[in-house]
Amino acid sequence: MASNAPSGMVKYTSRDFDSIMKDFWDLVPKLTELWNPSVYDASDSTKWNPDAISDPGVVLGIFLASVADMLGVNTDWLANEVFAPSVSQRKNAEKLFSLMGYTLGWYTAARTEVTFTNNTENSITLDFGFNGGNFCTVNAYTDITNQSRVITYNILPMTNTYGAAETRSKRQIIADGTNVFADTDIVHLAPGKTCTRVAVEGSLRSVAKSVEEIKKNNCVIKLPSQHIDTTAVWVKAKASLHDTYLDTQWVQVSSPSEFIEPEPMFAVTYDNYSNAQLQISNYINQLENYSNNYLVIYWIECSGAIGCVNANVLSNFQPAKPNACDNAKYTTESGDISVSNLANTSEMPHTYTVTGKSPETAKEAYRNSRNYINTWDSLITLPDFTRFLTREAGIDCGTVLDCQKALEINLAIYKNTNLTDAQKSKMYITYHDFPESSDTYTQFKWDNILDIGFDPTDPNRFVFSTNFQRYTAMCFAIYNDFNESEYTDTTYTPVKKNTISTVKYASSSNDYDYAFIGYQPPMNIINSVIDDYRPLQAMSVELQFGFVRVFPWYVVGEIYPKTTVDKDKAKTIIANVKEKLALYFSPANRKLGQKPTVMEVVEIIESADSNIRYFDAGNLKFPVINWGELSKVGAQEHIDTYDIEYFNPISFARYQDLGANIGESRNNLRIAPDWILE
């Protein structure tokens, strides 16, 4: 029978019920002449009618088509789960993306800075110490959607310097050397003075496990919770449940693969159901007389994204210790002590706010994993390098070029008919943008080489290619919003502003006119990036860091509110505008080679505060976007200007608040005077 069956009976393109039923009806006459359903076609009594749904054969066909349709859907679903763009189940995504070393994000507890202010005329003493079971807390009573909800924030003791090593690109576990379980954290507040602590959203929970039980479970501790911020987990050792903590300091590491040295370490891992658990180092087996001891695990059970709060909504300060305030009559409810907090709905530059996050979904993991580079077995390309660079800790934005890419950029500039030869000469990338060492700026004068020109037909004009190594990837990056930069040389005097060490290169005889600022990340950051890349090399490619061309700029214009406002309200509106501009144009939200536009500036300003009607951009003397910054020589203030014609793909437009004065002692951003009540 099988040998006589016609070929092509099964059509692999037929996957749904209707197409399978049609194939079934077409197949029946080819297979048998014996089937005669009880209902016949009126026009032809010899032809069977597939509409005879009461016929057992038709019922069987419908049943088989339904089963095949279901199997087809399930097959498609399963097939989609093995491909990154279509995976939908988190568990499948964990296995799939782990093949390239990418770990899906878990719960992140929202964090913010909480400031306490003494509003009395007397000195007040506060103690933020841990009482052995709880931290001091403050509460919010509505979430970011204005729904009624109690959100608790735990105040971490000794965190006035917390997060000093953190950036917006990387969140540490807990800053080294910070004892968040300090039983005493006393602060003396004089009248009008403030103090700030970091607060973490969630509930502090703990569980005690005997060392003997931990050893029986292969050094794995199951935590009775799911909503765990894995960066806020602590392990403390006790000789017994009623004793104080031992001196043994258990340190959290990112992975059990770091359990190399026999040291007290632990790492957070996940079981087959995505539940967080602790893996304890085998060092626990090497401790003598330790089997009768206990390990106490503390963690923050958080709400993820729901735990974020707006500014100044935290209140109801609850001390952890009865004598936390030396005078009980001073309370936050009476207004003697006021509480303010930063919003953590978005991460703010130069603060320790952290936006709460819920577990990463499979679709989110696919988008985010595209910025994760694993170069063990893959061919390295410039986009790979760029993604590798921008995922490094502290790197806000950056790009990577090689000699060929620089040549292509120069050719594009050369062929641009909208530019004059003088403008092109300023934009070209030269080998001076690819310094051979950190001392390159001591080897030449920028004012002699900037107008060097470029001619693709003249080999002598390929000045960057003759001095640029073939297998070198040149990185241009901005670290931590320009903070903590270190660069010195023997030829130029570094100009330090806001902790930035940079070098200015004059483009004319005027002491206050410049081409741009040359910026390079600190050498320790450069070395860290190179060290991270070195184990991943698949080709003999060398990383070097060039100097980003930085162009400071500020905004000039008047803001017209919807109604007249007093001076305090005007200051608040201006502060909101400047905050939104700083966030929107911060390096973490921009790219190299991206200039600001007037429309961007206008839209950001007009949406910064609900009281703004419109923004009058610039005036006859100052346009809305001005390329310069305020400097001071002695007591004399100057506006340093920069030549924006030098802007190219390795340049960055750095927004700065000019300050209170520009030229004729008037604000660069202000509320229209006629709309301010005296």
ZAMARGU-4260 file (C-alpha; in steps of 0.2 Angstrom, whole numbers, plus 5000, padded with zeros to 4 digits):
<rodrens>
0) 5000/5000/5000 | 5014/5012/5005 | 5023/5009/4989 | 5008/5013/4978 | 5004/5029/4988
5) 5006/5045/4977 | 5021/5056/4981 | 5019/5073/4988 | 5004/5068/4999 | 5010/5080/5013
10) 5013/5098/5009 | 5024/5106/5022 | 5018/5123/5017 | 5000/5119/5024 | 5001/5123/5042
15) 4983/5130/5047 | 4967/5121/5048 | 4959/5127/5032 | 4974/5122/5021 | 4976/5105/5029
20) 4957/5101/5026 | 4959/5106/5008 | 4973/5094/5006 | 4963/5081/5015 | 4949/5083/5003
25) 4960/5083/4988 | 4969/5067/4994 | 4954/5056/4997 | 4949/5053/4979 | 4968/5048/4976
30) 4969/5036/4990 | 4952/5027/4988 | 4936/5025/4978 | 4926/5017/4992 | 4922/5032/5002
35) 4904/5038/4998 | 4898/5050/5011 | 4879/5051/5014 | 4876/5068/5006 | 4879/5069/4988
40) 4882/5084/4976 | 4865/5088/4968 | 4873/5092/4952 | 4883/5076/4951 | 4876/5061/4961
45) 4892/5051/4958 | 4903/5065/4967 | 4905/5065/4986 | 4902/5081/4995 | 4915/5086/5008
50) 4901/5096/5017 | 4894/5080/5024 | 4900/5085/5041 | 4889/5071/5049 | 4899/5057/5039
55) 4911/5048/5051 | 4925/5050/5038 | 4922/5069/5037 | 4922/5070/5056 | 4939/5060/5056
60) 4946/5072/5043 | 4941/5087/5053 | 4949/5079/5069 | 4965/5075/5060 | 4966/5093/5053
65) 4963/5100/5070 | 4977/5090/5078 | 4989/5094/5064 | 4985/5113/5066 | 4989/5112/5084
70) 5005/5103/5081 | 5010/5115/5068 | 5007/5130/5080 | 5017/5121/5094 | 5031/5117/5081
75) 5032/5135/5076 | 5032/5141/5094 | 5046/5129/5099 | 5056/5134/5084 | 5055/5152/5088
80) 5061/5149/5106 | 5078/5144/5099 | 5082/5160/5090 | 5087/5176/5099 | 5075/5188/5089
85) 5059/5178/5092 | 5062/5170/5109 | 5048/5174/5121 | 5051/5164/5137 | 5063/5171/5150
90) 5070/5154/5154 | 5074/5150/5136 | 5082/5167/5134 | 5093/5163/5149 | 5100/5148/5141
95) 5101/5155/5124 | 5110/5171/5129 | 5121/5162/5141 | 5129/5155/5126 | 5137/5172/5122
100) 5140/5176/5141 | 5125/5188/5143 | 5116/5187/5159 | 5098/5193/5160 | 5094/5207/5172
105) 5086/5203/5188 | 5077/5214/5201 | 5085/5231/5205 | 5080/5240/5221 | 5077/5259/5218
110) 5089/5270/5227 | 5090/5288/5231 | 5098/5301/5242 | 5089/5307/5257 | 5093/5324/5265
115) 5089/5328/5283 | 5088/5347/5288 | 5088/5354/5305 | 5074/5368/5305 | 5076/5372/5324
120) 5087/5385/5332 | 5095/5371/5342 | 5108/5357/5338 | 5100/5340/5335 | 5109/5323/5336
125) 5103/5309/5325 | 5109/5291/5325 | 5106/5281/5308 | 5113/5265/5316 | 5107/5247/5313
130) 5098/5240/5328 | 5102/5222/5324 | 5086/5219/5314 | 5081/5234/5305 | 5088/5250/5297
135) 5080/5267/5299 | 5066/5270/5287 | 5056/5283/5278 | 5041/5280/5268 | 5031/5286/5252
140) 5013/5284/5251 | 5010/5285/5232 | 5019/5277/5218 | 5025/5286/5202 | 5007/5283/5195
145) 4999/5292/5210 | 4991/5276/5216 | 4990/5273/5235 | 5004/5262/5240 | 5016/5261/5255
150) 5034/5261/5248 | 5048/5259/5262 | 5066/5265/5260 | 5079/5259/5271 | 5093/5272/5276
155) 5110/5264/5275 | 5122/5269/5289 | 5138/5277/5285 | 5133/5280/5267 | 5138/5299/5265
160) 5152/5293/5254 | 5143/5278/5247 | 5145/5274/5229 | 5160/5285/5226 | 5167/5273/5214
165) 5150/5270/5205 | 5145/5277/5188 | 5129/5277/5178 | 5136/5263/5167 | 5140/5251/5182
170) 5132/5248/5199 | 5143/5241/5212 | 5137/5228/5224 | 5141/5239/5240 | 5155/5251/5241
175) 5171/5243/5248 | 5174/5248/5266 | 5156/5254/5269 | 5149/5246/5285 | 5130/5247/5282
180) 5127/5237/5298 | 5136/5249/5309 | 5127/5250/5325 | 5131/5268/5327 | 5130/5282/5314
185) 5129/5298/5324 | 5127/5315/5315 | 5126/5331/5324 | 5116/5344/5315 | 5118/5363/5319
190) 5103/5374/5316 | 5100/5375/5297 | 5113/5361/5293 | 5109/5345/5283 | 5116/5328/5281
195) 5113/5315/5267 | 5111/5296/5267 | 5108/5284/5253 | 5091/5275/5255 | 5087/5258/5247
200) 5069/5253/5243 | 5062/5237/5250 | 5061/5227/5266 | 5076/5220/5275 | 5074/5201/5277
205) 5086/5188/5284 | 5088/5170/5287 | 5100/5160/5297 | 5108/5144/5291 | 5120/5132/5301
210) 5136/5129/5293 | 5133/5110/5295 | 5117/5112/5285 | 5126/5122/5272 | 5139/5109/5269
215) 5126/5096/5267 | 5117/5106/5253 | 5134/5108/5243 | 5137/5126/5249 | 5120/5132/5242
220) 5108/5142/5252 | 5090/5143/5246 | 5083/5161/5249 | 5064/5161/5254 | 5061/5176/5243
225) 5060/5180/5224 | 5061/5199/5223 | 5079/5200/5228 | 5091/5214/5223 | 5107/5204/5220
230) 5118/5219/5223 | 5111/5221/5241 | 5115/5204/5249 | 5126/5202/5264 | 5132/5187/5274
235) 5138/5188/5292 | 5145/5174/5303 | 5140/5170/5321 | 5146/5157/5333 | 5128/5155/5338
240) 5112/5163/5335 | 5113/5173/5351 | 5131/5179/5349 | 5137/5194/5340 | 5145/5194/5323
245) 5162/5186/5320 | 5176/5195/5312 | 5175/5184/5297 | 5171/5196/5282 | 5161/5187/5269
250) 5163/5196/5252 | 5151/5195/5237 | 5159/5192/5220 | 5150/5192/5204 | 5152/5173/5200
255) 5157/5157/5208 | 5171/5156/5195 | 5180/5169/5206 | 5181/5156/5220 | 5200/5153/5216
260) 5209/5159/5232 | 5203/5151/5248 | 5194/5166/5255 | 5177/5169/5263 | 5167/5173/5247
265) 5149/5170/5241 | 5140/5174/5224 | 5122/5175/5219 | 5116/5162/5207 | 5099/5155/5201
270) 5091/5139/5201 | 5081/5131/5187 | 5066/5141/5191 | 5075/5158/5191 | 5075/5159/5210
275) 5090/5168/5217 | 5101/5157/5229 | 5118/5159/5237 | 5133/5149/5232 | 5146/5149/5247
280) 5164/5147/5243 | 5172/5130/5248 | 5183/5140/5260 | 5169/5136/5272 | 5176/5118/5272
285) 5193/5124/5277 | 5188/5133/5293 | 5192/5123/5308 | 5179/5123/5322 | 5167/5131/5311
290) 5154/5118/5309 | 5143/5123/5324 | 5143/5141/5318 | 5129/5150/5308 | 5129/5161/5293
295) 5115/5175/5293 | 5110/5181/5276 | 5103/5198/5274 | 5095/5204/5258 | 5083/5218/5252
300) 5066/5212/5245 | 5062/5225/5233 | 5047/5230/5222 | 5058/5233/5206 | 5051/5247/5195
305) 5036/5250/5206 | 5048/5256/5220 | 5054/5272/5211 | 5048/5288/5218 | 5047/5307/5213
310) 5056/5321/5222 | 5053/5325/5240 | 5039/5312/5243 | 5048/5303/5257 | 5043/5306/5275
315) 5039/5298/5292 | 5056/5295/5298 | 5057/5280/5309 | 5073/5278/5319 | 5079/5260/5321
320) 5085/5263/5338 | 5075/5271/5353 | 5088/5284/5356 | 5091/5289/5338 | 5086/5307/5342
325) 5093/5315/5358 | 5078/5325/5360 | 5061/5316/5356 | 5052/5332/5354 | 5061/5335/5337
330) 5052/5325/5324 | 5049/5325/5305 | 5030/5326/5308 | 5032/5343/5317 | 5043/5350/5304
335) 5058/5352/5316 | 5067/5340/5305 | 5063/5340/5286 | 5066/5326/5274 | 5069/5329/5256
340) 5074/5316/5242 | 5080/5315/5224 | 5068/5308/5211 | 5074/5291/5205 | 5063/5289/5190
345) 5078/5292/5180 | 5096/5292/5184 | 5103/5309/5187 | 5121/5314/5184 | 5133/5316/5199
350) 5121/5308/5211 | 5119/5290/5218 | 5101/5288/5212 | 5097/5271/5205 | 5081/5268/5195
355) 5072/5252/5201 | 5070/5238/5188 | 5060/5223/5187 | 5067/5206/5179 | 5072/5208/5161
360) 5060/5200/5149 | 5066/5189/5134 | 5062/5203/5122 | 5072/5216/5132 | 5086/5204/5134
365) 5087/5202/5115 | 5088/5221/5112 | 5101/5223/5126 | 5112/5208/5122 | 5115/5217/5105
370) 5126/5229/5115 | 5136/5214/5123 | 5151/5208/5114 | 5159/5191/5115 | 5174/5190/5104
375) 5181/5173/5108 | 5176/5165/5092 | 5169/5179/5081 | 5178/5191/5069 | 5180/5208/5077
380) 5173/5223/5067 | 5172/5241/5072 | 5154/5240/5077 | 5159/5226/5089 | 5173/5237/5096
385) 5161/5252/5098 | 5148/5241/5108 | 5162/5233/5118 | 5169/5251/5122 | 5152/5258/5127
390) 5147/5244/5139 | 5163/5246/5149 | 5161/5253/5167 | 5159/5272/5167 | 5160/5275/5148
395) 5145/5286/5144 | 5148/5287/5125 | 5162/5283/5112 | 5167/5277/5095 | 5181/5266/5088
400) 5190/5270/5072 | 5204/5262/5062 | 5215/5269/5048 | 5202/5264/5034 | 5187/5271/5043
405) 5197/5288/5046 | 5201/5288/5027 | 5182/5285/5023 | 5177/5300/5034 | 5190/5311/5026
410) 5184/5306/5009 | 5166/5310/5013 | 5172/5327/5019 | 5183/5330/5004 | 5168/5326/4992
415) 5156/5337/5002 | 5152/5351/4990 | 5143/5361/5003 | 5160/5365/5012 | 5174/5376/5007
420) 5192/5370/5007 | 5195/5380/5023 | 5181/5372/5032 | 5186/5355/5025 | 5204/5357/5032
425) 5197/5360/5049 | 5186/5344/5049 | 5199/5332/5043 | 5205/5318/5054 | 5224/5318/5055
430) 5236/5306/5063 | 5237/5319/5077 | 5220/5312/5082 | 5228/5295/5083 | 5242/5299/5096
435) 5255/5286/5097 | 5257/5289/5116 | 5249/5299/5130 | 5264/5312/5127 | 5259/5315/5109
440) 5253/5333/5113 | 5271/5337/5118 | 5277/5333/5101 | 5268/5346/5090 | 5259/5362/5090
445) 5240/5361/5086 | 5239/5378/5079 | 5252/5372/5066 | 5244/5356/5060 | 5225/5359/5061
450) 5224/5367/5044 | 5234/5353/5036 | 5222/5349/5021 | 5218/5333/5013 | 5220/5326/4995
455) 5216/5308/4992 | 5227/5309/4976 | 5242/5314/4986 | 5250/5301/4996 | 5259/5314/5007
460) 5243/5320/5013 | 5238/5303/5020 | 5247/5310/5036 | 5237/5298/5048 | 5239/5282/5038
465) 5258/5283/5037 | 5259/5285/5056 | 5245/5273/5061 | 5247/5255/5064 | 5238/5243/5053
470) 5230/5233/5067 | 5226/5246/5079 | 5208/5251/5085 | 5208/5269/5090 | 5195/5273/5104
475) 5187/5290/5108 | 5177/5290/5123 | 5170/5301/5137 | 5171/5294/5155 | 5158/5297/5169
480) 5152/5314/5162 | 5170/5321/5161 | 5173/5318/5179 | 5189/5312/5187 | 5200/5315/5172
485) 5219/5316/5174 | 5230/5322/5160 | 5246/5332/5161 | 5260/5337/5150 | 5276/5348/5150
490) 5271/5359/5135 | 5254/5365/5140 | 5247/5370/5157 | 5231/5360/5160 | 5215/5371/5163
495) 5206/5363/5178 | 5187/5366/5179 | 5175/5356/5188 | 5188/5343/5191 | 5191/5341/5173
500) 5209/5342/5167 | 5210/5347/5149 | 5221/5356/5137 | 5216/5371/5126 | 5224/5374/5110
505) 5223/5392/5103 | 5217/5395/5085 | 5222/5413/5085 | 5232/5426/5095 | 5216/5430/5105
510) 5219/5422/5122 | 5201/5418/5124 | 5197/5410/5106 | 5200/5392/5104 | 5198/5378/5092
515) 5192/5365/5104 | 5197/5355/5120 | 5206/5339/5118 | 5199/5326/5130 | 5205/5309/5135
520) 5199/5297/5149 | 5210/5295/5164 | 5224/5283/5161 | 5218/5270/5175 | 5201/5269/5165
525) 5211/5267/5148 | 5221/5253/5156 | 5205/5245/5163 | 5197/5244/5146 | 5212/5237/5138
530) 5214/5224/5152 | 5195/5219/5150 | 5198/5217/5131 | 5214/5207/5132 | 5207/5190/5137
535) 5194/5192/5123 | 5206/5194/5108 | 5202/5184/5093 | 5214/5194/5082 | 5230/5204/5085
540) 5221/5220/5087 | 5228/5234/5099 | 5217/5246/5108 | 5223/5264/5109 | 5214/5280/5115
545) 5213/5296/5105 | 5208/5313/5111 | 5190/5318/5109 | 5187/5336/5102 | 5176/5344/5115
550) 5165/5359/5111 | 5157/5367/5126 | 5141/5377/5123 | 5127/5386/5132 | 5109/5392/5129
555) 5103/5410/5128 | 5085/5415/5128 | 5070/5420/5138 | 5056/5410/5145 | 5038/5416/5145
560) 5027/5408/5158 | 5008/5405/5156 | 5005/5417/5170 | 5015/5430/5180 | 5026/5422/5193
565) 5036/5428/5209 | 5055/5427/5210 | 5055/5410/5219 | 5044/5402/5206 | 5055/5409/5192
570) 5070/5402/5200 | 5062/5385/5201 | 5057/5385/5183 | 5074/5390/5178 | 5081/5376/5189
575) 5069/5363/5181 | 5074/5369/5163 | 5093/5368/5167 | 5091/5350/5175 | 5081/5344/5159
580) 5094/5351/5148 | 5108/5343/5158 | 5100/5326/5157 | 5095/5327/5139 | 5112/5333/5133
585) 5123/5322/5145 | 5136/5311/5137 | 5126/5295/5142 | 5112/5301/5131 | 5122/5308/5116
590) 5134/5301/5103 | 5150/5308/5097 | 5148/5318/5081 | 5130/5324/5086 | 5127/5342/5086
595) 5113/5350/5096 | 5099/5358/5086 | 5088/5373/5090 | 5072/5363/5089 | 5079/5350/5102
600) 5083/5364/5114 | 5066/5373/5112 | 5057/5357/5114 | 5067/5352/5130 | 5064/5369/5138
605) 5046/5371/5134 | 5042/5353/5141 | 5053/5355/5156 | 5039/5364/5167 | 5020/5364/5165
610) 5021/5383/5169 | 5031/5387/5153 | 5021/5394/5138 | 5035/5396/5126 | 5053/5399/5124
615) 5060/5414/5115 | 5076/5407/5108 | 5091/5419/5108 | 5092/5437/5103 | 5102/5449/5091
620) 5118/5448/5101 | 5118/5430/5107 | 5110/5416/5097 | 5101/5402/5106 | 5116/5390/5105
625) 5133/5398/5109 | 5149/5389/5107 | 5159/5394/5123 | 5161/5393/5142 | 5163/5405/5156
630) 5181/5407/5162 | 5189/5418/5175 | 5207/5425/5175 | 5209/5433/5192 | 5194/5442/5196
635) 5190/5445/5178 | 5177/5434/5169 | 5178/5430/5151 | 5168/5420/5138 | 5180/5408/5130
640) 5174/5404/5112 | 5177/5389/5102 | 5177/5387/5083 | 5163/5375/5079 | 5170/5372/5061
645) 5182/5360/5069 | 5168/5349/5074 | 5169/5331/5066 | 5164/5313/5070 | 5176/5312/5084
650) 5169/5328/5092 | 5157/5330/5107 | 5146/5345/5110 | 5146/5347/5129 | 5131/5357/5137
655) 5136/5368/5151 | 5127/5380/5162 | 5135/5396/5159 | 5131/5403/5177 | 5123/5419/5182
660) 5133/5431/5171 | 5136/5433/5153 | 5144/5449/5147 | 5133/5463/5153 | 5128/5454/5170
665) 5112/5446/5164 | 5106/5428/5165 | 5109/5418/5149 | 5092/5409/5153 | 5079/5419/5162
670) 5061/5422/5164 | 5055/5437/5154 | 5056/5452/5166 | 5039/5458/5163 | 5032/5441/5169
675) 5040/5442/5186 | 5031/5449/5201 | 5041/5461/5211
</rodrens>
